[in-house]
Amino acid sequence: MPVKISKSAIRTIVNRYTYESGVRSLERELASVFRKVARDVLKNGKREITVDRKMAMKLLGVPKYEPGRKEKEDQIGLVTGLCVTQAGGDTLATEATLMPGKGKMIVTGILSDMMKESAQAALSYVRSRSKRFNIDEKLFENNDVHVHCPTGIPKDGNSAGVTIATAILSAITRIPVHREVAMTGEVTLRGRVLPIGGLKEKVLAAHRAGIKTVLFPWGNRKDVKEIPRKIRDAVRLMPVKHVDEILKVALVMEKPEVFFGQAAPTTLPAPTVEPSTSVS
């Protein structure tokens, strides 16, 4: 009995029914598909079956995992970050909101202590730049800032600093964030963007999610060559040195020069790199 399985079916099984760096779960899910196909052949007498995406989902039931997807619209306080988990790269939706309070910082989600420290550093950076961003300092005294990463997958590392800083500033200023922009990088109290690990895995995750632009630390330019040419051609890779560069690209502003007090792009620009360096 010949059984064919389409590429889209395999891709669906990998993305929605397994979550690991190896193939054991994939083997189990494929075995389950073939057992059910064999049972159907014995029952209905079919001689040849092609398993497509729709049939694979019917045989395996409700998906176990939901792959990362870009947002359907630009939203306030919601940023697409990038992370590396035990199963590889993934998108990291990061939310921030303000509520009446006494200046507390609340961080929730399955996060490591390192990520919580990154969130505190991100808030400190935003507060230190409050005058430039025309934010009343009393806002921080009379409100609590809540940062949340809603996915149920454990997250570690310190590469979410720029993501959290962008989410907080968006929530405070009520300026939406571009849904097709994702970012990774640690932030210092002065706004410098520090190198991170796993750039290749993160960019691959961004591409799977439909992201068009990835902002990453200037210090990781050397890692771009590890990313397949096909992905580099599909995703705009922008190395940055400072958080302000990220904000000018990620925030949806009609007149960014007013917000930053200087000339700034109103659309997503092409990456600017030194003549001797290329990100393609």
Wavefront OBJ file of the C-alpha trace (Angstrom):
o trace
v 0.000 0.000 0.000
v 1.759 3.202 -1.153
v 1.348 6.174 1.213
v 2.509 9.636 0.205
v 2.885 12.504 2.635
v 3.196 16.075 1.392
v 5.835 18.583 2.469
v 3.127 20.838 3.891
v 1.880 17.935 6.049
v 5.364 17.279 7.431
v 5.876 20.974 8.062
v 2.567 21.136 9.928
v 3.435 18.114 12.065
v 6.830 19.612 12.950
v 5.467 23.060 13.802
v 2.192 22.156 15.509
v 2.655 18.699 17.028
v 6.316 18.553 18.098
v 8.556 20.899 20.069
v 12.075 19.569 20.410
v 15.568 19.841 18.961
v 15.591 16.178 17.892
v 13.181 13.970 15.935
v 11.744 11.525 18.497
v 8.407 13.315 18.752
v 8.285 13.646 14.979
v 8.818 9.896 14.626
v 5.984 9.209 17.081
v 3.587 11.556 15.319
v 4.420 10.122 11.886
v 3.941 6.588 13.232
v 0.549 7.645 14.561
v -0.415 9.024 11.141
v 0.615 5.846 9.342
v -1.199 3.583 11.832
v -4.421 5.518 11.322
v -3.948 5.499 7.564
v -3.422 1.712 7.617
v -6.576 1.260 9.688
v -8.521 3.391 7.217
v -7.183 1.325 4.288
v -8.259 -1.935 5.948
v -11.682 -0.507 6.668
v -12.416 1.190 3.336
v -10.198 -0.762 0.954
v -8.238 2.202 -0.426
v -5.097 1.338 -2.383
v -3.251 4.649 -2.367
v -3.419 7.548 0.048
v -1.814 10.987 0.000
v -1.597 12.689 3.386
v -1.790 16.457 2.978
v -1.813 19.169 5.651
v -5.568 19.003 6.222
v -5.600 15.223 6.538
v -2.601 15.219 8.894
v -4.398 17.588 11.270
v -7.572 15.484 11.067
v -5.627 12.341 11.974
v -3.607 13.938 14.808
v -6.367 16.047 16.304
v -6.062 19.390 18.087
v -2.562 20.912 17.597
v -0.296 20.780 20.653
v 1.646 23.940 19.808
v 0.880 27.220 18.120
v 3.738 28.483 15.944
v 4.784 32.112 16.194
v 2.922 34.486 13.895
v 3.228 38.188 13.326
v 0.392 40.314 14.690
v -2.531 41.161 12.415
v -2.158 44.883 13.126
v 0.197 47.363 14.744
v -0.516 47.507 18.465
v 0.417 49.653 21.442
v 2.699 48.025 23.997
v 3.100 44.777 22.050
v 6.479 43.935 20.501
v 7.747 40.844 18.711
v 10.983 39.750 20.309
v 13.135 36.775 19.377
v 14.512 34.050 21.609
v 16.158 30.624 21.542
v 14.493 27.741 23.385
v 15.427 24.096 23.814
v 13.788 23.448 20.441
v 15.493 26.265 18.533
v 14.539 29.829 17.645
v 11.127 31.266 18.400
v 9.269 34.558 18.442
v 8.624 36.127 21.830
v 5.537 38.310 22.111
v 6.240 40.908 24.790
v 3.478 43.040 26.267
v 3.708 46.125 28.466
v 0.997 48.181 30.100
v 0.622 50.900 32.711
v -1.859 50.963 35.561
v -2.397 53.218 38.565
v 0.046 52.309 41.309
v 3.150 53.358 43.204
v 5.938 52.956 40.668
v 6.390 49.176 40.889
v 7.813 46.996 38.147
v 5.852 43.779 37.556
v 7.271 41.070 35.291
v 5.310 37.878 34.562
v 5.684 34.831 32.342
v 7.947 31.798 32.627
v 11.094 33.924 32.762
v 14.544 33.476 34.251
v 15.985 35.906 36.800
v 18.279 37.183 34.048
v 15.315 38.208 31.914
v 13.675 39.917 34.866
v 16.854 41.915 35.422
v 16.812 42.866 31.744
v 13.284 44.197 32.220
v 14.400 46.368 35.124
v 17.322 47.723 33.088
v 14.967 48.483 30.200
v 12.652 50.473 32.465
v 15.597 52.380 33.927
v 16.726 53.316 30.431
v 13.277 54.618 29.497
v 13.091 56.649 32.705
v 16.547 58.098 32.141
v 15.396 59.350 28.722
v 12.035 60.659 29.901
v 12.862 64.306 29.181
v 13.912 63.565 25.634
v 10.761 61.526 25.064
v 8.661 64.273 26.698
v 7.436 61.968 29.466
v 6.411 63.467 32.809
v 8.511 61.847 35.564
v 5.437 61.778 37.821
v 3.960 59.182 35.481
v 6.463 56.649 36.820
v 5.708 57.609 40.420
v 1.936 57.230 40.078
v 1.772 54.111 37.913
v 3.012 50.536 37.924
v 4.603 49.065 34.793
v 3.614 45.480 33.975
v 5.635 43.477 31.439
v 4.346 40.067 30.371
v 5.554 37.311 28.014
v 2.376 35.231 27.541
v 3.741 32.031 25.991
v 3.944 28.970 28.241
v 7.459 28.003 27.177
v 10.338 28.686 29.618
v 12.544 31.558 28.463
v 16.115 32.277 29.501
v 18.960 34.611 28.542
v 19.360 38.363 28.468
v 18.497 39.203 24.860
v 15.050 40.682 25.516
v 16.209 44.056 26.849
v 15.538 46.050 23.681
v 12.183 44.311 23.210
v 11.044 45.226 26.707
v 12.309 48.803 26.420
v 10.358 49.256 23.175
v 7.195 47.743 24.669
v 7.386 49.994 27.743
v 7.943 53.163 25.730
v 5.113 52.241 23.368
v 2.757 51.690 26.315
v 3.706 55.008 27.903
v 3.548 57.144 24.754
v 0.597 55.258 23.205
v 2.556 54.858 19.968
v 1.951 51.526 18.174
v 4.744 49.156 17.145
v 5.250 47.889 13.582
v 3.862 44.367 13.413
v 6.409 43.311 10.774
v 9.424 44.269 12.897
v 11.117 41.870 15.330
v 14.162 42.506 17.495
v 16.766 40.995 19.783
v 19.502 42.473 21.925
v 20.443 43.359 25.481
v 20.275 46.996 26.554
v 22.508 48.909 28.949
v 21.341 51.741 31.181
v 22.713 54.172 28.598
v 20.835 52.514 25.754
v 23.687 50.643 24.109
v 22.640 47.400 22.382
v 24.909 44.495 23.320
v 25.576 41.289 21.311
v 23.493 38.152 21.847
v 23.650 34.470 20.952
v 21.623 32.427 18.501
v 21.135 35.055 15.799
v 20.696 32.456 13.055
v 17.988 30.573 14.969
v 16.194 33.813 15.814
v 16.157 35.086 12.243
v 14.843 31.722 11.015
v 12.027 31.984 13.571
v 11.244 35.528 12.416
v 11.052 34.351 8.809
v 8.675 31.506 9.729
v 6.446 34.018 11.496
v 6.249 36.288 8.448
v 8.413 39.066 9.888
v 9.945 41.383 7.288
v 12.555 43.282 9.355
v 14.854 42.045 12.128
v 16.819 44.472 14.304
v 19.887 42.961 15.943
v 23.049 44.141 17.736
v 25.842 45.698 15.680
v 28.252 43.325 17.379
v 26.519 40.332 15.787
v 27.202 41.350 12.170
v 29.758 38.553 11.854
v 27.016 35.987 12.577
v 24.896 37.014 9.585
v 26.971 34.829 7.241
v 25.628 31.748 9.067
v 22.083 32.582 7.958
v 21.056 30.901 4.664
v 21.114 33.238 1.651
v 17.440 32.480 0.951
v 16.471 33.853 4.371
v 18.772 36.880 4.079
v 17.099 37.777 0.805
v 13.637 37.510 2.357
v 14.235 39.347 5.654
v 15.697 42.840 6.058
v 18.499 42.559 8.601
v 19.370 45.797 10.389
v 22.346 45.998 12.792
v 21.962 48.680 15.469
v 24.177 50.190 18.153
v 21.648 52.095 20.278
v 18.036 51.658 21.360
v 17.097 54.969 19.732
v 17.858 53.399 16.340
v 15.408 50.617 17.157
v 12.690 52.999 18.260
v 12.945 55.053 15.066
v 12.239 51.921 13.029
v 9.884 49.994 15.312
v 7.492 52.728 16.441
v 4.747 53.843 14.053
v 5.127 57.629 13.957
v 3.972 60.204 11.420
v 6.511 62.782 12.630
v 9.346 60.972 14.418
v 11.521 64.090 14.230
v 9.148 65.715 16.699
v 9.328 62.748 19.073
v 13.109 62.485 18.954
v 13.835 66.151 18.447
v 15.820 65.416 15.309
v 15.444 64.085 11.778
v 14.368 60.453 11.693
v 12.925 58.078 9.067
v 9.170 57.736 8.663
v 9.385 54.357 6.930
v 11.498 51.270 7.400
v 14.945 52.197 6.001
v 17.530 49.929 4.450
v 20.267 48.879 6.871
v 23.224 51.218 7.191
v 26.577 49.509 7.593
v 30.190 50.389 7.186
v 31.500 50.136 3.592
v 33.709 47.206 4.548
v 30.844 45.291 6.165
v 27.877 43.585 4.547
v 24.810 41.923 6.031
v 23.731 40.214 2.830
l 1 2 3 4 5 6 7 8 9 10 11 12 13 14 15 16 17 18 19 20 21 22 23 24 25 26 27 28 29 30 31 32 33 34 35 36 37 38 39 40 41 42 43 44 45 46 47 48 49 50 51 52 53 54 55 56 57 58 59 60 61 62 63 64 65 66 67 68 69 70 71 72 73 74 75 76 77 78 79 80 81 82 83 84 85 86 87 88 89 90 91 92 93 94 95 96 97 98 99 100 101 102 103 104 105 106 107 108 109 110 111 112 113 114 115 116 117 118 119 120 121 122 123 124 125 126 127 128 129 130 131 132 133 134 135 136 137 138 139 140 141 142 143 144 145 146 147 148 149 150 151 152 153 154 155 156 157 158 159 160 161 162 163 164 165 166 167 168 169 170 171 172 173 174 175 176 177 178 179 180 181 182 183 184 185 186 187 188 189 190 191 192 193 194 195 196 197 198 199 200 201 202 203 204 205 206 207 208 209 210 211 212 213 214 215 216 217 218 219 220 221 222 223 224 225 226 227 228 229 230 231 232 233 234 235 236 237 238 239 240 241 242 243 244 245 246 247 248 249 250 251 252 253 254 255 256 257 258 259 260 261 262 263 264 265 266 267 268 269 270 271 272 273 274 275 276 277 278 279 280
